[in-house]
Amino acid sequence: MKTYPRVLTIAGSDSGGGAGLQADIKAISATGSYAASAVTAVTVQNTLGVREVVCMEPRIVGAQIDAVLDDIGADAVKIGMLGSADVVRAVASRLLAHDVRNIVLDPVMVATSGDNLLEVPAVRVLADELAPYARVITPNIPEAEVLSGRKVSSQDDLKPLALALSRSLSTRSGRPVSVLMKAGHLEDETLTDWFYNAEEGHFVELRSRRVDSPNTHGTGCTLSSAFASFLAQGYGLDESAQRAKAYISAAIESGSGYQIGHGHGPVDHFFAQKKNN
């Protein structure tokens, strides 16, 4: 009997549908995998910003993870918004108990609108108790600065920062932690992300053209979910990174021609299906 490549996403719900669990499920589905989910928080938001956040009880978050992994299983796990230190600990505890190794962590701290999505005390818990056990982390520049304590001023800072983050996290867990360092917050016309493959000790350059679009809500969620989806399908780290980058770049390009809401709209997760119809 055939089975789907399975991805469990552990993240917050976005009522506007552009980021969080909703974006994760769209990206995982669009890239050919089966999406299961564990809700960590409910956000009241739209394209203009976040109005309210309610974190789930840690016990309920852990129970959702157990329910999915006990029955459906997962070939990869994507982690997004966690909200609180207690939820971070609950997620780490359950994934370690199930010996999950194929973890892609998007260390969500701030929404595109600028709203905080991770309590300040939870940042250190995330860095110490969860991130070292991920196979891949996908920070943007502000997130990487917080995790590393280093500042980024130009493209030249990205490779050293990715390497430093990888070495720091790998030392804590004794496992290689690869880093996809995203360049979207720089103003360069050409965006060059750097993927440090800690398992093989080399960098992969991931280039794309900057698209002038207001529809960038959920880009980090979408990229990391696509990465997890490709890992679940059996692709190696380098090819998963390259495929995920190509997917998000095309989704941003296609989404630039639409208007959803009056603020930061979503990317076009299902652009490929539209081309085929």
C-alpha positions in Angstrom: 0.0 0.0 0.0 1.4 3.4 -1.0 1.8 6.2 1.6 2.2 9.9 1.3 5.3 11.8 2.3 4.1 13.1 5.7 4.9 16.4 7.3 3.8 17.5 10.7 3.7 21.3 11.1 3.8 22.7 14.6 2.8 26.4 14.5 0.2 29.1 15.2 -3.0 29.7 13.3 -3.3 32.8 11.1 -7.0 33.8 10.7 -6.0 35.7 7.6 -4.7 32.6 6.0 -1.4 34.0 4.7 1.1 32.7 7.3 1.3 30.1 10.1 -0.4 26.8 9.9 -2.5 27.9 6.9 0.5 28.8 4.8 2.3 25.6 6.0 -0.5 23.3 4.9 -0.8 25.1 1.6 3.0 24.9 0.9 3.3 21.3 2.0 0.3 20.3 -0.1 1.5 22.3 -3.2 4.9 20.7 -3.0 3.5 17.1 -3.0 3.3 16.0 0.7 0.6 15.3 3.2 0.2 17.9 6.0 -0.8 17.2 9.6 -0.7 19.9 12.3 -0.4 20.8 15.9 -1.7 24.2 16.8 0.5 26.2 19.2 -1.4 29.5 19.3 -4.4 31.2 17.8 -3.7 34.6 16.3 -6.3 37.2 15.5 -4.8 38.8 12.4 -5.3 39.9 8.9 -3.0 41.5 6.2 -2.7 44.6 8.3 -1.4 43.1 11.5 -1.9 40.9 14.6 -4.7 42.0 16.9 -4.5 39.3 19.6 -2.6 36.1 20.4 -3.7 33.3 22.6 -1.2 30.5 23.3 -2.4 27.0 23.6 -1.9 25.0 26.8 1.5 23.2 26.6 -0.2 19.9 27.5 -2.6 20.3 24.5 0.3 21.1 22.1 2.1 18.0 23.3 -1.0 15.8 23.0 -1.5 16.9 19.4 2.0 16.0 18.5 1.6 12.6 20.2 -1.7 11.9 18.5 -0.2 12.6 15.0 3.1 10.7 15.6 1.4 7.7 17.3 -0.9 7.1 14.3 0.1 8.9 11.1 3.8 9.4 11.8 5.9 12.0 10.0 8.8 11.9 7.6 9.6 15.5 8.5 8.5 18.0 11.1 8.3 21.8 10.5 8.2 24.1 13.5 7.0 27.7 13.3 5.5 30.0 15.9 5.6 28.7 19.5 4.7 31.7 21.5 5.9 30.8 25.0 8.7 29.1 26.8 6.4 26.4 28.2 5.2 25.6 24.7 8.8 25.4 23.4 9.6 23.0 26.2 6.5 20.9 25.5 7.4 20.6 21.8 11.0 19.7 22.5 10.0 17.1 25.0 7.6 15.3 22.7 9.8 15.4 19.6 12.7 14.0 21.7 10.5 11.3 23.1 9.5 10.2 19.6 13.2 10.5 18.5 12.2 12.8 15.6 15.3 13.8 13.6 14.1 15.4 10.4 13.1 18.8 12.0 13.1 22.1 10.1 12.8 25.0 12.6 11.7 28.4 11.5 12.5 30.4 14.6 9.5 32.8 14.4 9.9 35.8 16.6 8.2 38.7 14.8 5.5 38.8 12.1 5.9 40.7 8.8 3.7 43.4 10.3 6.2 43.9 13.2 4.1 42.2 15.9 5.9 40.0 18.4 5.1 36.3 18.1 7.5 34.9 20.7 7.7 36.0 24.3 11.2 37.4 25.2 12.0 34.8 27.9 11.2 32.0 25.4 14.0 33.1 23.0 16.7 31.6 25.2 14.7 28.4 25.8 14.3 28.1 22.0 18.0 28.5 21.5 19.1 26.2 24.3 16.4 23.4 24.3 15.0 23.1 20.8 17.1 24.6 18.1 20.1 22.4 18.8 18.0 19.3 18.0 16.8 20.6 14.6 18.3 19.2 11.4 17.8 22.6 9.7 17.0 26.1 11.0 15.8 28.9 8.6 16.3 32.3 10.4 15.9 35.6 8.7 18.4 38.3 9.6 16.7 39.7 12.7 16.1 36.2 14.1 19.7 35.2 13.4 21.0 38.4 15.1 19.0 37.5 18.3 20.1 33.9 18.3 23.7 34.7 17.7 24.2 38.1 19.4 25.9 39.3 16.2 24.8 42.2 13.9 24.4 42.0 10.1 25.2 45.0 8.0 25.8 43.5 4.5 25.6 40.4 2.4 29.2 39.6 3.4 28.0 38.9 7.0 25.6 36.1 6.1 28.0 33.2 5.5 30.0 33.7 8.7 26.8 34.1 10.6 25.3 30.9 9.3 28.5 29.0 10.1 28.7 30.5 13.6 25.1 29.6 14.3 25.6 26.1 13.0 28.7 25.5 15.1 27.1 26.9 18.3 23.9 24.8 18.0 25.8 21.7 16.9 28.1 21.9 19.9 25.1 22.0 22.3 23.4 18.9 20.9 26.3 16.9 19.4 24.3 16.7 16.2 25.0 18.7 13.0 22.5 21.6 12.6 22.4 23.1 9.1 21.4 26.8 8.6 19.5 28.4 5.8 20.4 32.1 6.2 17.8 34.3 4.5 18.8 37.6 3.0 15.3 39.2 2.5 15.8 42.0 5.0 18.8 43.4 3.0 18.1 46.0 0.3 20.1 44.3 -2.5 18.5 43.9 -5.9 19.7 40.3 -6.0 18.8 38.3 -2.9 21.4 35.7 -2.0 20.5 33.3 0.7 23.2 31.0 2.0 22.6 27.4 3.1 25.3 25.9 5.2 25.1 22.1 5.0 26.6 21.1 8.4 26.4 17.4 7.6 28.8 17.8 4.6 30.6 21.0 5.7 29.9 23.2 2.7 27.8 26.2 1.5 25.2 26.4 -1.2 24.4 29.7 -2.8 20.7 30.4 -3.4 20.1 33.4 -5.6 16.9 35.1 -6.7 15.7 38.4 -8.1 14.0 40.8 -5.7 10.3 41.1 -6.6 8.6 44.5 -5.9 5.5 43.1 -4.1 3.6 43.9 -1.0 2.5 40.3 -0.8 5.2 38.8 1.4 3.2 37.7 4.4 4.1 34.2 5.3 7.3 33.8 3.2 9.3 32.3 6.0 6.5 29.9 6.9 6.2 28.9 3.3 9.9 28.4 2.7 10.5 26.3 5.7 7.4 24.2 5.1 8.6 23.5 1.5 12.0 22.6 2.8 10.4 20.0 5.2 8.2 18.7 2.4 11.1 18.0 0.1 13.1 16.3 3.0 10.0 14.2 3.6 10.1 13.1 0.0 13.7 11.8 0.4 15.6 14.7 -1.2 19.0 15.5 0.3 19.7 18.7 2.2 21.2 20.6 -0.7 18.5 19.7 -3.2 15.7 20.4 -0.6 17.2 23.8 0.0 17.4 24.6 -3.7 13.9 23.3 -4.4 12.4 25.2 -1.5 14.1 28.4 -2.6 12.9 28.0 -6.2 9.3 27.3 -4.9 9.2 30.4 -2.6 10.7 32.6 -5.3 8.1 31.5 -7.9 5.3 31.9 -5.3 6.3 35.5 -4.5 6.6 36.3 -8.2 3.2 34.9 -9.0 1.6 36.4 -5.9 2.7 39.9 -6.8 -0.1 40.2 -9.3 -2.9 39.7 -6.8 -4.6 41.7 -4.1 -5.8 40.1 -0.9 -6.7 42.6 1.9 -5.2 46.0 2.4 -1.8 45.2 3.8 0.8 42.5 3.3 -0.9 39.9 1.3 0.1 36.2 0.8 2.3 34.6 -1.7 0.7 32.4 -4.4 1.2 28.9 -3.0 -0.6 27.1 -5.9 1.0 28.9 -8.8 2.0 25.6 -10.4 -1.5 24.3 -10.5 -2.7 27.5 -12.2 -0.1 27.1 -14.9 -1.2 23.5 -15.6 -4.9 24.5 -16.0 
